[in-house]
Protein backbone atom coordinates (compact mmCIF):
# COMPACT_ATOMS: atom_id res chain seq x y z
CA UNK A 1 0.00 0.00 0.00
CA UNK A 2 1.04 3.52 -0.61
CA UNK A 3 1.32 6.30 1.89
CA UNK A 4 1.52 10.06 1.65
CA UNK A 5 5.34 10.01 1.83
CA UNK A 6 5.47 7.92 -1.36
CA UNK A 7 3.00 10.27 -3.00
CA UNK A 8 5.15 13.28 -1.95
CA UNK A 9 8.23 11.59 -3.49
CA UNK A 10 6.30 11.10 -6.74
CA UNK A 11 5.33 14.80 -6.82
CA UNK A 12 8.94 15.86 -6.20
CA UNK A 13 10.08 13.70 -9.12
CA UNK A 14 7.19 14.96 -11.23
CA UNK A 15 8.20 18.59 -10.64
CA UNK A 16 11.74 17.74 -11.72
CA UNK A 17 10.50 16.12 -14.93
CA UNK A 18 8.01 18.91 -15.64
CA UNK A 19 10.91 21.16 -16.54
CA UNK A 20 10.82 19.38 -19.92
CA UNK A 21 7.18 19.67 -21.12
CA UNK A 22 7.82 17.17 -23.90
CA UNK A 23 8.76 14.47 -21.41
CA UNK A 24 5.23 13.48 -20.35
CA UNK A 25 1.93 12.93 -22.14
CA UNK A 26 0.04 14.68 -19.31
CA UNK A 27 2.13 17.56 -18.00
CA UNK A 28 0.28 18.13 -14.73
CA UNK A 29 0.02 14.51 -13.55
CA UNK A 30 2.95 12.82 -15.27
CA UNK A 31 0.61 9.97 -16.17
CA UNK A 32 0.01 8.41 -19.58
CA UNK A 33 -2.68 10.23 -21.54
CA UNK A 34 -5.62 9.27 -23.71
CA UNK A 35 -3.62 7.54 -26.45
CA UNK A 36 -1.99 5.21 -23.94
CA UNK A 37 -5.36 4.55 -22.30
CA UNK A 38 -6.88 3.55 -25.65
CA UNK A 39 -3.98 1.21 -26.44
CA UNK A 40 -4.10 -0.40 -22.99
CA UNK A 41 -7.89 -0.73 -23.17
CA UNK A 42 -7.54 -2.67 -26.44
CA UNK A 43 -5.41 -5.26 -24.60
CA UNK A 44 -7.38 -5.43 -21.36
CA UNK A 45 -10.97 -5.35 -22.67
CA UNK A 46 -10.89 -8.96 -23.99
CA UNK A 47 -9.59 -10.08 -20.58
CA UNK A 48 -12.40 -8.52 -18.52
CA UNK A 49 -13.13 -10.84 -15.66
CA UNK A 50 -9.48 -11.48 -14.92
CA UNK A 51 -8.89 -7.74 -15.24
CA UNK A 52 -11.13 -4.85 -14.35
CA UNK A 53 -11.35 -1.29 -15.57
CA UNK A 54 -12.20 1.72 -13.42
CA UNK A 55 -12.91 5.35 -14.05
CA UNK A 56 -12.13 7.45 -10.97
CA UNK A 57 -12.33 11.17 -10.42
CA UNK A 58 -12.32 13.93 -7.87
CA UNK A 59 -15.89 14.66 -6.81
CA UNK A 60 -17.06 18.04 -5.55
CA UNK A 61 -14.01 19.78 -7.00
CA UNK A 62 -16.03 22.54 -8.67
CA UNK A 63 -17.90 23.63 -5.54
CA UNK A 64 -14.52 23.67 -3.78
CA UNK A 65 -13.05 25.88 -6.53
CA UNK A 66 -16.04 28.24 -6.41
CA UNK A 67 -15.73 28.70 -2.65
CA UNK A 68 -11.96 28.58 -2.16
CA UNK A 69 -10.56 29.60 -5.53
CA UNK A 70 -7.89 28.04 -7.73
CA UNK A 71 -4.83 28.58 -5.53
CA UNK A 72 -4.53 24.86 -4.66
CA UNK A 73 -6.13 23.42 -7.80
CA UNK A 74 -2.89 22.12 -9.34
CA UNK A 75 -1.80 20.72 -5.96
CA UNK A 76 -5.07 18.80 -5.62
CA UNK A 77 -4.69 17.30 -9.11
CA UNK A 78 -1.04 16.39 -8.50
CA UNK A 79 -1.90 14.73 -5.18
CA UNK A 80 -4.75 12.73 -6.66
CA UNK A 81 -2.50 11.50 -9.50
CA UNK A 82 0.36 10.74 -7.12
CA UNK A 83 -1.90 8.76 -4.79
CA UNK A 84 -3.32 6.68 -7.65
CA UNK A 85 0.08 6.13 -9.26
CA UNK A 86 1.93 5.13 -6.11
CA UNK A 87 -0.90 2.92 -4.83
CA UNK A 88 -1.12 1.01 -8.09
CA UNK A 89 2.67 0.78 -8.48
CA UNK A 90 2.40 -1.94 -5.83
CA UNK A 91 -0.18 -3.85 -7.90
CA UNK A 92 1.26 -6.18 -10.52
CA UNK A 93 0.11 -5.57 -14.11
CA UNK A 94 -1.77 -2.39 -13.26
CA UNK A 95 -2.12 0.82 -15.29
CA UNK A 96 -3.11 4.36 -14.31
CA UNK A 97 -3.76 7.04 -16.94
CA UNK A 98 -5.15 10.59 -16.90
CA UNK A 99 -8.24 10.88 -19.09
CA UNK A 100 -9.09 14.51 -18.26
CA UNK A 101 -8.29 17.18 -15.68
CA UNK A 102 -9.93 15.42 -12.73
CA UNK A 103 -10.42 11.90 -14.10
CA UNK A 104 -8.35 8.74 -14.30
CA UNK A 105 -8.65 5.34 -15.92
CA UNK A 106 -7.22 2.46 -13.94
CA UNK A 107 -6.79 -1.12 -15.14
CA UNK A 108 -5.70 -3.95 -12.87
CA UNK A 109 -6.58 -7.48 -11.83
CA UNK A 110 -10.26 -7.47 -10.87
CA UNK A 111 -9.61 -8.54 -7.29
CA UNK A 112 -7.24 -5.58 -6.73
CA UNK A 113 -9.35 -2.69 -8.03
CA UNK A 114 -11.82 -1.98 -5.23
CA UNK A 115 -9.47 -2.39 -2.24
CA UNK A 116 -6.79 -0.17 -3.77
CA UNK A 117 -9.28 2.44 -5.01
CA UNK A 118 -10.83 2.54 -1.55
CA UNK A 119 -7.39 3.16 -0.03
CA UNK A 120 -6.75 5.90 -2.61
CA UNK A 121 -10.00 7.62 -1.61
CA UNK A 122 -9.04 7.40 2.07
CA UNK A 123 -5.61 8.91 1.46
CA UNK A 124 -7.03 11.64 -0.78
CA UNK A 125 -9.53 12.62 1.92
CA UNK A 126 -6.76 12.68 4.51
CA UNK A 127 -4.61 14.94 2.34
CA UNK A 128 -7.30 17.30 1.08
CA UNK A 129 -8.81 17.96 4.50
CA UNK A 130 -6.13 20.59 4.99
CA UNK A 131 -7.53 22.63 2.08
CA UNK A 132 -10.77 23.37 3.95
CA UNK A 133 -11.63 25.70 6.81
CA UNK A 134 -12.06 24.04 10.22
CA UNK A 135 -15.78 24.89 10.06
CA UNK A 136 -16.27 23.14 6.72
CA UNK A 137 -14.28 20.10 7.88
CA UNK A 138 -16.45 19.88 10.99
CA UNK A 139 -19.70 20.18 8.98
CA UNK A 140 -18.44 17.82 6.30
CA UNK A 141 -19.80 20.14 3.64
CA UNK A 142 -19.00 23.46 2.01
CA UNK A 143 -22.29 24.60 0.57
CA UNK A 144 -25.95 24.21 1.51
CA UNK A 145 -29.07 25.52 -0.14
CA UNK A 146 -32.80 24.85 -0.53
CA UNK A 147 -34.15 23.69 -3.86
CA UNK A 148 -37.66 22.45 -4.57
CA UNK A 149 -38.42 22.17 -0.87
CA UNK A 150 -35.32 20.11 -0.09
CA UNK A 151 -32.13 21.04 1.69
CA UNK A 152 -29.15 20.20 -0.50
CA UNK A 153 -25.68 19.98 1.03
CA UNK A 154 -22.52 19.70 -1.07
CA UNK A 155 -19.84 17.66 0.66
CA UNK A 156 -16.08 17.80 0.68
CA UNK A 157 -13.93 16.60 -2.20
CA UNK A 158 -13.63 12.87 -2.47
CA UNK A 159 -12.53 10.19 -4.91
CA UNK A 160 -15.43 8.43 -6.57
CA UNK A 161 -15.11 5.56 -8.98
CA UNK A 162 -17.02 3.11 -11.08
CA UNK A 163 -15.65 -0.26 -12.17
CA UNK A 164 -16.31 -3.09 -14.58
CA UNK A 165 -14.76 -6.34 -13.39
CA UNK A 166 -16.62 -8.84 -15.59
CA UNK A 167 -17.24 -9.28 -19.28
CA UNK A 168 -19.81 -6.78 -20.50
CA UNK A 169 -21.94 -6.06 -23.54
CA UNK A 170 -20.85 -2.42 -23.45
CA UNK A 171 -18.64 -1.89 -26.52
CA UNK A 172 -14.98 -1.11 -25.76
CA UNK A 173 -15.26 2.41 -27.20
CA UNK A 174 -18.23 3.21 -24.97
CA UNK A 175 -16.88 1.71 -21.75
CA UNK A 176 -14.96 4.68 -20.33
CA UNK A 177 -17.77 7.16 -21.12
CA UNK A 178 -20.22 4.71 -19.49
CA UNK A 179 -18.07 4.50 -16.34
CA UNK A 180 -17.75 8.31 -16.30
CA UNK A 181 -21.54 8.67 -16.50
CA UNK A 182 -21.87 6.23 -13.60
CA UNK A 183 -19.56 8.47 -11.56
CA UNK A 184 -21.68 11.50 -12.47
CA UNK A 185 -24.72 9.63 -11.19
CA UNK A 186 -22.89 8.73 -7.97
CA UNK A 187 -21.89 12.35 -7.47
CA UNK A 188 -25.41 13.68 -7.97
CA UNK A 189 -26.82 11.02 -5.62
CA UNK A 190 -24.30 12.00 -2.95
CA UNK A 191 -25.93 15.39 -2.46
CA UNK A 192 -27.41 15.19 1.02
CA UNK A 193 -30.99 16.22 1.50
JOWO-V55250 format. One record per residue. PHI is phi in radians with two decimals (none if undefined). Layout:
PHI + PHI
//
This chain:
none + -1.51 + -2.47 + -1.19 + -1.15 + -1.16 + -1.12 + -1.07 + -1.06 + -1.07 + -1.11 + -1.04 + -1.15 + -1.05 + -1.05 + -1.10 + -1.29 + -1.17 + -1.10 + -1.98 + -1.12 + -1.55 + -1.34 + -2.22 + -1.12 + -2.04 + -0.99 + -1.25 + -1.75 + 1.35 + -1.63 + -1.00 + -1.72 + -1.07 + -1.08 + -1.17 + -1.08 + -1.08 + -1.11 + -1.17 + -1.07 + -1.03 + -1.38 + -1.45 + -0.89 + -1.16 + -1.81 + -0.98 + 2.01 + -1.25 + -1.90 + -2.24 + -2.23 + -2.25 + -1.96 + -2.25 + -2.69 + -1.41 + -1.60 + 1.03 + -1.24 + -1.19 + -1.05 + -1.03 + -1.12 + -1.13 + -1.37 + -1.84 + 1.54 + -1.72 + -0.94 + -1.85 + -1.00 + -1.08 + -1.04 + -1.09 + -1.13 + -1.04 + -1.14 + -1.10 + -1.09 + -1.12 + -1.16 + -1.06 + -1.08 + -1.23 + -1.16 + -1.47 + -1.05 + -1.45 + -1.89 + -1.03 + 1.07 + -1.73 + -2.53 + -2.28 + -2.32 + -1.64 + -1.66 + -2.75 + -1.00 + -2.09 + -2.17 + -2.37 + -1.99 + -2.15 + -2.24 + -2.84 + -0.98 + -0.91 + -1.17 + -1.58 + -1.02 + -1.08 + -1.09 + -1.30 + -1.10 + -1.10 + -1.14 + -1.05 + -1.08 + -1.09 + -1.14 + -1.08 + -1.07 + -1.10 + -1.25 + -1.38 + -0.98 + -1.21 + -1.47 + -1.89 + -1.22 + -0.99 + -1.12 + -1.16 + -1.05 + -1.14 + -1.26 + 1.35 + -2.66 + -2.09 + -2.65 + -2.37 + -2.76 + -1.83 + -2.48 + 0.90 + 1.35 + -2.06 + -1.57 + -1.93 + -2.18 + -1.69 + -1.37 + -1.33 + -1.03 + -2.69 + -1.77 + -2.02 + -2.69 + -2.32 + -2.26 + -2.18 + -2.11 + -2.34 + -0.98 + -2.43 + -1.54 + -1.22 + -1.05 + -0.89 + -1.18 + -1.75 + -1.15 + -1.12 + -1.03 + -1.09 + -1.10 + -1.11 + -1.17 + -1.13 + -1.17 + -1.06 + -1.13 + -1.02 + -1.15 + -1.22 + -1.24 + -1.35 + -1.11 + -1.36 + -2.28
//
